[in-house]
Amino acid sequence: MNNQLINDLNNARIIGQNVLANSLKRGLTNFASEADAAAAQDFALARAPDNLYSNGKTS
């Protein structure tokens, strides 16, 4: 194979790896955001009874 073809194949491989890496990073970031939001909601719901009692509201 000539050098230009080898360079083109290497460049295509690098681009493909970057696409996969970016997709993985985006997916993990979205997963972490959703997990954080769910955890915050669970924490707020768990604390709700305590907040009601500390505010003097019982019903």
VENJO-V987637 format. One record per residue. N is the residue number from 1. BURIAL is + if it has 9 or more other C-alpha atoms within 8 Angstrom, else -. Layout:
<<N:BURIAL> <N:BURIAL>>
This chain:
<<1:-> <2:-> <3:-> <4:-> <5:-> <6:+> <7:-> <8:-> <9:-> <10:-> <11:-> <12:-> <13:-> <14:-> <15:-> <16:-> <17:-> <18:-> <19:-> <20:-> <21:-> <22:-> <23:-> <24:-> <25:-> <26:-> <27:-> <28:-> <29:-> <30:-> <31:-> <32:-> <33:-> <34:-> <35:-> <36:-> <37:-> <38:-> <39:-> <40:-> <41:-> <42:-> <43:-> <44:-> <45:-> <46:-> <47:-> <48:-> <49:-> <50:-> <51:-> <52:+> <53:+> <54:-> <55:-> <56:-> <57:-> <58:-> <59:->>
